[in-house]
Amino acid sequence: MKIVTIHTEKIQNIFEELNSNLGGKITFDLDEHKLEVNNSFAKGSIIGASFNDNISYVQFDMTFSADVRLDILNVMSSPVYFAYCSKGNLSHSFGLNGEERKFKTFQTAIVTSKDKQDNVLFFEKDIKTKFTLIIVGTQVDENNLHSLNQKVKETFFENNTVQDFFYVGSYNLKIAEKIEQLNAITQTGVVRNLLKEGILRIILAMEIQQHTDDLNASKDTNCLTLKEMEEIKELSEFIKSCPEEAFTIKSLSKKSGLSPNKLQEGFKLIHNRTVNDYITHVRVLKAEVLMRTSDLNISEIVYCIGFTSRSYFSKIFKEKFNCSPKEYKFNLNPMAITA
């Protein structure tokens, strides 16, 4: 087993220690660090950055050729860790002799430990693991007692971190989709930093809300299994990749192996939409992208994304973007409107 030890909460030093243990190449853009690794021991990337309110994040997209134990030492304080596993699974323990607890794909976890108690993460070999860790420091500026990290500390621990705290939540695919938005940001510099901070705060809010919902949920709450979540995830990606197809509940049910009722339940739980509403939503978003990036006129766009009625498309487009497709395209380029 490979042992990697992190002695600090500071992002720059974390990446220096990761690079020392894993090898690879570090790049830097404003406050964001990225370590890319491609050797016999590890393949993938690790990204991290720091933001206001003593908040930072580290995101692993890695495959290791041996089991890895990551020891995170609490040298100065005991931060609160908000974790989410997008792919694969990993385990956690408080110290080397603590109970090992596993959290799986699409599960969120909230962890903090007693002062000077280490957090240990275990990555399994040959399993691609995508894992996002949001770190909220508990050291509070006395001049800013209303900061976000102070509120997080008060919410979970009432200013008293004398016990280890570990929570694993229900499966939540909405957080996975928000993390995908985080990773899809293409801007650089200060714009990238601001966009990432905004999305990370939303993810943090979603993880805290998940904890609240789980505490308040009744025991007979109907939840999807991991396999069903994975099927809904795959269907969602399939619809995004080819929104022009003539999808039906029957065809999607057959493709996924889920019953029509389970299909609807899954989409409502994950996307807050029925299956048909989700398909329409994806098509309208694809239409907006085509308006910005292609030379197609509006009529061509309508039919190439699977709509059969231009008037219906115009109606739902206006509901989403507060203007007609013609007005939207004209505002993009006054010379481009030909339909």
Secondary structure, DSSP 8 states (H G I E B T S, - for coil): -EEEEE--S-HHHHHHHHHHHH--EEEEETTEEEEEEESSSEEEEEEEEEETTTEEEEEEEEEESS-EEEEE--SS---EEEEEEEES-EEEEESTTS--EEE-TTEEEEEE--TT--EEEEE-TT--EEEEEEEE-----TT-TTSHHHHHHHHHHTT---S-EEEEEEE-HHHHHHHHHHHT----HHHHHHHHHHHHHHHHHHHHHHHHHHHH--TT-----HHHHHHHHHHHHHHHH-TTS---HHHHHHHHT--HHHHHHHHHHHHSS-HHHHHHHHHHHHHHHHHHH----HHHHHHHTT-S-HHHHHHHHHHHHSS-HHHHHHHH-TT----
